[in-house]
Amino acid sequence: MEKNETFRRAHGAKQKQERIRQIVDAAAEIYDKDGYDAVTFSSVGRKVNFNRANIYHYFPNIEDIFLLILRRDIETMVCDAEQSFKDFRGGADSFAAAWAALMLRHQRMLSLFCVANTLLLRNATPKAHLEFREDIFIKYNRLNVIIKNIFPSMSDESIIQFIDYENSYAMTLYPASIEYKKAQGIQIFPDAGYGTRPFAVQYEPYLKTLLKALLAKDTPVG
């Protein structure tokens, strides 16, 4: 009897995770194709053949779904970084180019990160909010390890500053980039003001300046 109950619970937990995966996959696909506003309980339900009540059973709001998409995308990016920089031997300039290329391989992550504080976390449940914060703390510590392996002279404080500053700038810069505007169907006025430029054209020089400044700060004088 006890074995049957254990099996039933395990099967139920597995089925729940599969349902969650289906919902998150469907929402991500709709977002990629039609944008943020197109992701609703109704559109997701039609895609996975669930009614709204079934989705409410797993997610009380859309923002919790988006946070799971973002958490999953961050994990994919971190795994990519760990693989891409495993044997990296270049300096600040080549690292900046490679890091900018890394970010551009994960544009959905960038676009959702841009609205994490203004939209997603504002309306998400406290549980989903806390899990997101705890999860990205762990994942970004893995990025710290990557930077330390490449630039061993950098202090722990400087590494944390690098990840914090590059991430903040990327979140500010990406929504104004050509890549984002094309993906979201936003009209581009190339000659207005400073124009609309590719992400890496602005992001890469910033990374070089930031890295060199932090490395210089940690270099003993004399």
Secondary structure as the mmCIF struct_conf table of DSSP 4:
data_model
#
loop_
_struct_conf.conf_type_id
_struct_conf.id
_struct_conf.beg_label_comp_id
_struct_conf.beg_label_asym_id
_struct_conf.beg_label_seq_id
_struct_conf.end_label_comp_id
_struct_conf.end_label_asym_id
_struct_conf.end_label_seq_id
HELX_RH_AL_P HELX_RH_AL_P1 GLU A 2 ASP A 34
HELX_RH_3T_P HELX_RH_3T_P1 TYR A 36 ALA A 38
HELX_RH_AL_P HELX_RH_AL_P2 PHE A 41 VAL A 48
TURN_TY1_P TURN_TY1_P1 ASN A 49 ASN A 49
HELX_RH_AL_P HELX_RH_AL_P3 ARG A 52 TYR A 58
BEND BEND1 PRO A 60 ASN A 61
HELX_RH_AL_P HELX_RH_AL_P4 ILE A 62 SER A 84
TURN_TY1_P TURN_TY1_P2 PHE A 85 ASP A 87
HELX_RH_AL_P HELX_RH_AL_P5 ALA A 92 LEU A 104
TURN_TY1_P TURN_TY1_P3 ARG A 105 HIS A 106
HELX_RH_AL_P HELX_RH_AL_P6 GLN A 107 CYS A 114
TURN_TY1_P TURN_TY1_P4 VAL A 115 VAL A 115
HELX_RH_PI_P HELX_RH_PI_P1 ALA A 116 LEU A 120
HELX_RH_AL_P HELX_RH_AL_P7 LEU A 121 ASN A 123
BEND BEND2 ALA A 124 ALA A 124
HELX_RH_AL_P HELX_RH_AL_P8 PRO A 126 ILE A 150
TURN_TY1_P TURN_TY1_P5 PRO A 152 SER A 153
BEND BEND3 MET A 154 MET A 154
HELX_RH_AL_P HELX_RH_AL_P9 ASP A 156 LEU A 173
HELX_RH_3T_P HELX_RH_3T_P2 TYR A 174 ALA A 176
BEND BEND4 SER A 177 SER A 177
HELX_RH_AL_P HELX_RH_AL_P10 ILE A 178 GLN A 184
TURN_TY1_P TURN_TY1_P6 GLY A 185 GLY A 185
TURN_TY1_P TURN_TY1_P7 PRO A 190 ASP A 191
BEND BEND5 ALA A 192 ALA A 192
TURN_TY1_P TURN_TY1_P8 GLY A 193 TYR A 194
HELX_RH_AL_P HELX_RH_AL_P11 PHE A 199 LYS A 217
TURN_TY1_P TURN_TY1_P9 ASP A 218 ASP A 218
BEND BEND6 THR A 219 THR A 219
HELX_LH_PP_P HELX_LH_PP_P1 PRO A 220 VAL A 221
#
